[in-house]
């Protein structure tokens, strides 16, 4: 019995989600090894131990696989649904520090860095890689930060447009770290370094935007 027949029987046996996950993992490994443009559907099917028909049925074409791979990893950049109400600057500081810590931790993961490098290397032959990365992973993190800033603006804790406030905070948070990671000239920061970086960025950001409403004080102590 061939591999395609065995995988078909396993799929029909029930666990479609597990097969789809296996396909996406195989696709991601193929993209990392061969590059997006060079990776073939046959290579992905062979790695996933499924037929090409199953690839199209469960995920779609190669571009849809790429978007699905990036989207799965992009979920880690979203803001938790149980975000505290931003009633004072201390809470805002804690939320920004927590978000910054999480963002750097996830975005500096070697797998994520590999995706960014893939997008850069394929920008001429397969610009859809960069577009998919920008519209999924990067936009999720930007939208999450805008949500925090919009909440702070609505509570009178910050003044300004959420999009611009988000860009300022992100600039303070990252500096040139991402470029250095992509070039491989620095190692991924340790957990303590990431936390310190997020705290420093938060403190600098809030100093740039002093509180106008004296009834909502900010104490510069971020735990």
N, C-alpha and C positions, 0 to 999 in steps of 0.2 A: 504493500500500500504506500502511495507517494505521500510526501510531506503535506502537499496541498489537501489531499483527501483526509489525512489525519486531522489537520487544523480545521477543515470544514466540519468534520464530525464533532470536534471539540466546541466549535462555535455554536453549532445547532444544539449542542448539549445544554447550552444555557448561558454561560458567562460571557456575554457579548462585551460588557464593560472591561473585563480583564483582557480580552483579545485586543480591544481598541487601545488600551493602555500599553500593551506589548508592542503594538504597531507604532505608537508614538515614540516609545523608547527606542525602537529600532530605527525609526526615521531620524531621531535626534542624533543617535550614534553615527548614522550614515552621513548626515550633514557635517558633523564635526570631523569625520575622517576624510571624506572625499570632497567636501564643499557642497553648497546647495546646488549649484548648476551642474556639477558632475555626478552627484548622487542619482542613481536610477531607481525607478520603481521596482525593478527586479531585485536590485541589491537590498532595498528596504523589505520587500516581501520575503526574501531569503533569510534575512536577519530575524524577521518576526515569525518565521515559520508559518506563513499563510500564503494564499494565492493572491495574484494581482487583483483578481475580482473582489476579494475580501477587502483589500486596501481601499478600493474605490467605494465599496458599499459601506464600510464602517467609518472611514475618515474623509476620503475624497482624493483630489489630485495632490500633486506634490506641494503646491502653494498652500492648499488648505491644511496639509499636514504641518507645514512650517508654522502657520498661524496658530494651529492647535497646540503645537509644542511650546511656542512662546507664550500663548495665553495661559496654559497650565502653570507655567513658572511665574507669570505676571500676577497671579492671584495673591502671591505673598506680599505684594506691595500695597494692597488696599488697606484702608483704615478700618479697624474693628467696628462692628455695629454698636458696641456698648461704649462708645466714646463719651467721656464725662461731660456734663454741662459746663461750659466755660464761663464761670461766674466771676473769677478773679484772675489776676496775672500769675499767681503761683500755680494755679491749675493749668493755665495756658502754657507756662514754662515746662511743667511736667509732661504735658501732652506733646509739645514740640520736641522735647528731649527724647521721649519714648519713640515718637515717629522717626526722628533722625537716626536714632540707634538702630531701629529696625530696618530702615531704608539702606543704610550703609552695610549692615550685616548681610542683608539679602543680595544687594547689588554687587557686593564685592566677592560673593561666592564664585569659586573658579568656574562653575558651569555657566553662570550668568556672564562673566567676563568672556568666556569662550564664545557665547552667542554674539556679544558685541563685536568681537574680533571677526567672527564669521560675516556679520553684516558689513563691516568695513571692507573685508577682503573681496566680497561679492558685489560691491556697490556699482561696478561697471557692467558686469555680466548679468547680475540678478538684483536690480535695485529694489525689487519687492521685498527682499529680506529686511533692508533698512526701514522701508515703509511699514512693514508688519511690526517690527520692533518698536518703532516710534509710536504707532497708533494703538499698541496694546500695552506692553510693559511700561514704557515711559509715560504714556498718557494716564495709566492707572495711578502711578505714583504722583503725577502732577495734579490729577483730579482730587486725590486723597488730601494732598496738602492744601489745595484751594478750599476744600471743604472745611478744614480746620481754620484757615484764615477767615473764611466767610462767617463762621460761627463766632470767632473772636471779634470781628468787625460789627456783627449784629449785637453783640453784648457790650459794645463800647470799649473793648479792651485794646483795639487797634483802630487806626484810621488809615484808609487807603483801599485800593482795589485789590481784592484777593489774589488775582493772577500776578500782579506786580509784587505783592508781599511774598508770595510763594517763590518767585524767582530770586528775590533777595535772600530769603532764608536758604534756599537750595545752594546759592552761590557761596554763602558763608559756610554751609555744611560741607560741601565737597571741595572747594578750592581747586587744586590741581590733582586731587587724589585719583579721580577716575582716569585721567590721562596717564598718570604714572602707572596705574594698575594695567591699563591696556598695553602700555609699552613694556610692561614686565620689569620696570626698574625699581619697584618697591614691592614688598611682600604684603599680603593681605593683613590689615591691622588686626591685632588681638582684640578680644572682647573689651578689655579695659580701655584700650586706646579708642575704640569706637564710641564707647560711652562718654569718655572725656571730650571727644570731638563734638559729639551731639550737644553736650552741656555748654561747651564754649561757644558753639554756633548760636545756641538759644540765647545765652547771655548777651552776646554781641548784637543779635537781632533786636532784642527787647531794648537795649540801650539806644539803638538807632530810632526806635519808635517809643519815646517816653509816653507814659500814661497821662492823658488829659483829664480823665475822670478820677479825682482824688478819692472817691468813695470805693474804688476797687484797687487797693494797693497791691504792688508787686514786691515781694521780698526776694532778694537775689540769693536764694538758697534752694538749689535744685537737688533733691535726693535721688 
